[in-house]
Amino acid sequence: MTTRKEPAALARSEGRVELRYRQREAISSLAHLYQRGCGRVRFPTVDHAEYPEAVLINTAGGLTGGDHMSYQVTLEAGAGLTISGQAAEKIYRSIGSTAVIEAEMHVAAGAVLEWLPQETILFDNSRLRRMNKVNLEKGSRLLALEATLFGRTAHGETLRSASVRDGWKIWRDGKLLWFDNFALEGDIHGQSQRRAVLDGAKGMATILIADDQAESYLEVARNLCRECDGRAAATCRDELLILRLLAESGYELRKSLARILNGMRSELAGHPVALPKVWENQ
């Protein structure tokens, strides 16, 4: 009598990073660090930077169905931090399950958080669910970015089918300030041709600036959008400045993002500010 063998479970990647920063004698310093699985973080030495930098790393080299990556970032009152990613996050083909990326950020009064990961690249038949949740206290500031490429445009690839759900929830003093949920399923290539969706673009990005004086930066943001190679626009609601970008290639998207980030970060700081190291080195 032969015993039927169950199929071996596929190995899944799981990673988590926790960061807490506090302000001590006018210097933002690391107060807590936790790393697990494929989630890692490095702290490059930066000269004349506005805030210390933390670079997130996925040692698995990408995510596929069933993988899970989570981040928790806490800034105590008055602290400042710039977070970026070592490389573009790649979402590979899935045989059914969904890759999940979750980030929870808590920004206390007077603190400043810059969330500036590099692009996320979707491969054919990939599945991604991403949600960023941010809790802001009075007088804090958030500059956040998420960018997505639909296929490796530099290799001439066309993304035909995939599933993506990409969301934001931002609260200010417990009140919901922003809720956004972008979702495409199935024939992404066909859907993305629709004018109300992506109008044929191969890449998109959202930049968010939550600040008490957000409206005062609107004209600067619109001027920067006009200088972009792709299509970009900016608007403001309540204390949130929202910029949307569409591009025909990864190169065009990154070039536009670098221009806008450089301009807006300098405007917010009140003086010229260099891009984070990982953005400068690309």
C-alpha positions as CSV (number, residue, x, y, z in Angstrom):
1,M,0.0,0.0,0.0
2,T,1.4,3.3,-1.0
3,T,0.9,6.4,1.0
4,R,0.0,9.6,-0.8
5,K,2.5,12.3,-0.2
6,E,1.3,15.8,0.4
7,P,2.9,18.5,-1.8
8,A,5.7,20.3,-0.1
9,A,4.8,23.8,1.1
10,L,6.7,26.5,-0.7
11,A,9.1,28.5,1.4
12,R,7.8,32.0,2.1
13,S,9.7,35.2,3.0
14,E,8.7,37.2,6.0
15,G,10.3,40.3,7.3
16,R,9.7,43.0,9.9
17,V,11.5,46.2,10.8
18,E,10.7,48.4,13.8
19,L,12.3,51.8,14.3
20,R,11.9,54.4,17.0
21,Y,13.7,57.8,17.1
22,R,13.8,60.4,19.8
23,Q,15.1,63.9,20.1
24,R,18.0,64.5,22.5
25,E,19.9,67.8,22.7
26,A,18.6,68.9,19.3
27,I,19.8,65.6,17.7
28,S,17.5,62.8,16.5
29,S,18.8,59.4,17.7
30,L,17.8,55.8,17.4
31,A,16.0,54.6,20.5
32,H,14.7,51.2,19.3
33,L,15.6,48.8,16.5
34,Y,14.1,45.4,15.7
35,Q,14.8,43.3,12.6
36,R,13.4,39.9,11.7
37,G,13.6,37.6,8.7
38,C,14.4,39.3,5.4
39,G,13.7,42.8,6.8
40,R,16.9,44.7,7.5
41,V,17.9,48.4,7.9
42,R,21.2,50.2,7.5
43,F,22.2,53.7,8.6
44,P,24.4,55.5,6.2
45,T,26.7,58.3,7.3
46,V,25.4,61.5,5.8
47,D,27.0,64.9,5.8
48,H,24.9,68.1,6.1
49,A,21.6,66.1,5.9
50,E,18.5,67.6,7.4
51,Y,17.7,64.4,9.3
52,P,19.4,61.0,9.9
53,E,18.7,58.4,7.2
54,A,17.6,54.8,7.5
55,V,17.7,52.5,4.4
56,L,15.3,49.6,4.3
57,I,16.6,46.3,2.8
58,N,14.7,43.2,1.7
59,T,17.4,40.5,1.7
60,A,15.1,38.1,-0.2
61,G,15.6,40.3,-3.3
62,G,11.8,40.7,-3.9
63,L,8.4,39.3,-2.9
64,T,6.1,36.8,-4.3
65,G,2.7,35.2,-3.4
66,G,2.4,34.6,0.3
67,D,5.4,36.7,1.3
68,H,4.8,39.4,4.0
69,M,6.9,42.5,4.9
70,S,5.9,44.9,7.7
71,Y,7.4,48.1,9.0
72,Q,6.7,50.1,12.2
73,V,8.1,53.6,12.5
74,T,7.7,55.8,15.6
75,L,9.1,59.3,15.9
76,E,8.9,60.9,19.4
77,A,8.2,64.6,19.8
78,G,10.6,66.8,17.8
79,A,12.5,63.9,16.1
80,G,13.3,63.8,12.4
81,L,14.0,60.9,10.1
82,T,14.4,60.1,6.4
83,I,13.6,56.5,5.3
84,S,14.4,55.2,1.9
85,G,14.9,51.8,0.3
86,Q,18.2,50.2,-0.9
87,A,16.6,49.2,-4.2
88,A,13.4,49.0,-6.1
89,E,11.0,46.4,-4.5
90,K,10.2,43.7,-7.0
91,I,6.9,41.8,-6.9
92,Y,7.3,38.5,-8.8
93,R,4.9,36.1,-10.4
94,S,2.5,34.4,-8.0
95,I,0.8,31.0,-8.3
96,G,-2.2,32.2,-6.3
97,S,-1.3,33.9,-3.0
98,T,-0.8,37.6,-2.5
99,A,2.4,39.4,-1.4
100,V,1.6,41.8,1.5
101,I,3.5,45.0,2.5
102,E,2.3,46.9,5.6
103,A,3.7,50.0,7.2
104,E,2.5,51.7,10.4
105,M,4.0,55.2,11.2
106,H,3.5,57.3,14.3
107,V,4.7,60.9,14.2
108,A,4.5,62.8,17.4
109,A,4.1,66.5,17.9
110,G,6.8,68.6,16.1
111,A,8.4,65.5,14.5
112,V,9.1,65.2,10.8
113,L,9.1,61.9,8.9
114,E,10.2,61.4,5.2
115,W,9.0,58.1,3.8
116,L,10.8,57.9,0.4
117,P,11.2,54.2,-0.8
118,Q,12.3,53.5,-4.3
119,E,9.9,52.2,-6.9
120,T,7.9,49.0,-6.7
121,I,8.1,46.9,-9.9
122,L,5.2,44.6,-10.7
123,F,6.0,41.5,-12.8
124,D,3.5,39.6,-15.0
125,N,1.0,37.6,-12.9
126,S,2.1,39.2,-9.7
127,R,-0.2,39.9,-6.7
128,L,0.4,42.7,-4.3
129,R,-1.6,44.2,-1.4
130,R,0.1,47.2,0.3
131,M,-1.3,49.5,3.0
132,N,0.4,52.4,4.7
133,K,-1.1,53.8,7.9
134,V,0.1,57.1,9.4
135,N,-0.9,58.7,12.7
136,L,0.1,62.3,13.0
137,E,0.0,64.5,16.0
138,K,-0.4,68.3,16.1
139,G,2.5,70.2,14.5
140,S,4.1,67.1,12.9
141,R,5.0,66.8,9.2
142,L,4.9,63.9,6.8
143,L,6.5,63.8,3.3
144,A,5.6,60.4,1.8
145,L,6.1,58.7,-1.6
146,E,5.0,55.5,-3.2
147,A,5.8,54.8,-6.9
148,T,4.8,51.8,-9.0
149,L,6.1,50.5,-12.4
150,F,3.9,48.2,-14.4
151,G,6.6,45.8,-15.7
152,R,10.3,46.4,-16.3
153,T,10.1,49.1,-18.9
154,A,13.8,49.3,-19.3
155,H,13.7,45.7,-20.6
156,G,10.9,46.3,-23.0
157,E,8.5,44.2,-21.0
158,T,4.7,44.7,-21.0
159,L,2.7,43.8,-17.9
160,R,-0.4,41.9,-19.1
161,S,-2.1,40.5,-16.0
162,A,-1.6,41.2,-12.3
163,S,-3.4,42.2,-9.1
164,V,-2.5,45.3,-7.1
165,R,-4.2,47.0,-4.2
166,D,-2.4,50.0,-2.9
167,G,-3.8,52.0,0.0
168,W,-3.1,54.9,2.4
169,K,-4.8,55.9,5.6
170,I,-3.6,59.1,7.4
171,W,-5.0,60.5,10.6
172,R,-4.2,63.8,12.2
173,D,-5.0,63.9,16.0
174,G,-7.3,60.9,15.6
175,K,-9.3,62.4,12.7
176,L,-9.1,60.7,9.3
177,L,-7.3,63.1,7.0
178,W,-6.8,60.9,3.9
179,F,-8.0,57.5,2.7
180,D,-6.9,56.3,-0.7
181,N,-7.2,52.9,-2.3
182,F,-5.9,52.1,-5.8
183,A,-6.9,48.7,-7.2
184,L,-6.5,46.9,-10.5
185,E,-7.2,43.2,-11.1
186,G,-6.7,40.9,-14.1
187,D,-6.2,42.5,-17.5
188,I,-4.0,45.4,-16.2
189,H,-2.7,46.1,-19.7
190,G,-6.2,46.7,-21.0
191,Q,-7.5,48.6,-18.0
192,S,-4.4,50.8,-17.9
193,Q,-5.2,52.1,-21.4
194,R,-8.4,53.8,-20.2
195,R,-8.0,57.5,-19.8
196,A,-9.6,57.5,-16.3
197,V,-7.1,54.9,-15.1
198,L,-3.6,55.3,-16.4
199,D,-4.1,56.5,-19.9
200,G,-1.4,54.1,-21.2
201,A,1.2,55.1,-18.6
202,K,3.8,52.5,-17.5
203,G,4.5,54.1,-14.1
204,M,2.7,56.1,-11.5
205,A,3.5,57.8,-8.2
206,T,1.8,59.6,-5.4
207,I,3.6,62.2,-3.2
208,L,1.9,63.3,0.0
209,I,2.8,66.2,2.2
210,A,0.9,66.6,5.5
211,D,1.7,69.9,7.1
212,D,-0.1,72.7,8.9
213,Q,0.9,75.1,6.1
214,A,0.4,72.6,3.2
215,E,-1.6,75.1,1.1
216,S,1.2,77.6,1.1
217,Y,3.3,75.1,-0.9
218,L,0.7,74.4,-3.6
219,E,2.0,76.9,-6.1
220,V,5.6,75.6,-5.8
221,A,4.4,72.0,-6.2
222,R,2.5,73.0,-9.4
223,N,5.5,74.7,-10.9
224,L,7.6,71.6,-10.3
225,C,4.9,69.5,-11.9
226,R,5.0,71.6,-15.0
227,E,8.8,71.0,-15.3
228,C,8.3,67.2,-15.3
229,D,8.9,65.1,-18.4
230,G,5.8,63.0,-17.7
231,R,2.3,64.1,-16.6
232,A,2.0,65.5,-13.1
233,A,-0.5,67.6,-11.1
234,A,-0.9,68.9,-7.5
235,T,-3.8,69.8,-5.3
236,C,-4.5,70.5,-1.7
237,R,-7.2,69.5,0.7
238,D,-7.3,70.5,4.4
239,E,-3.7,70.1,5.6
240,L,-2.6,67.6,2.9
241,L,-0.8,68.4,-0.4
242,I,-1.3,65.7,-3.0
243,L,0.8,65.2,-6.1
244,R,0.1,62.5,-8.8
245,L,2.5,61.5,-11.5
246,L,2.2,59.4,-14.6
247,A,5.2,58.4,-16.8
248,E,5.9,56.3,-19.9
249,S,9.0,54.6,-18.5
250,G,10.8,54.0,-15.2
251,Y,13.5,56.4,-16.2
252,E,11.0,59.2,-16.9
253,L,9.2,58.5,-13.6
254,R,12.4,58.5,-11.5
255,K,13.7,61.7,-13.2
256,S,10.4,63.5,-12.4
257,L,10.3,62.2,-8.8
258,A,13.9,63.3,-8.2
259,R,13.1,66.8,-9.5
260,I,9.9,67.2,-7.4
261,L,11.5,65.7,-4.2
262,N,14.5,67.9,-4.5
263,G,12.4,71.0,-5.0
264,M,9.8,70.2,-2.3
265,R,12.3,69.1,0.3
266,S,14.3,72.3,-0.2
267,E,11.1,74.4,0.0
268,L,10.0,72.7,3.2
269,A,13.4,73.1,4.8
270,G,13.8,76.7,3.7
271,H,17.2,76.0,2.1
272,P,18.7,73.6,-0.5
273,V,18.6,70.0,0.6
274,A,20.3,67.1,-1.1
275,L,18.4,64.0,-2.0
276,P,18.9,60.9,0.2
277,K,22.0,58.9,-0.7
278,V,20.2,56.0,-2.4
279,W,18.4,58.4,-4.7
280,E,21.6,60.3,-5.5
281,N,23.5,57.1,-6.5
282,Q,21.0,55.9,-9.1
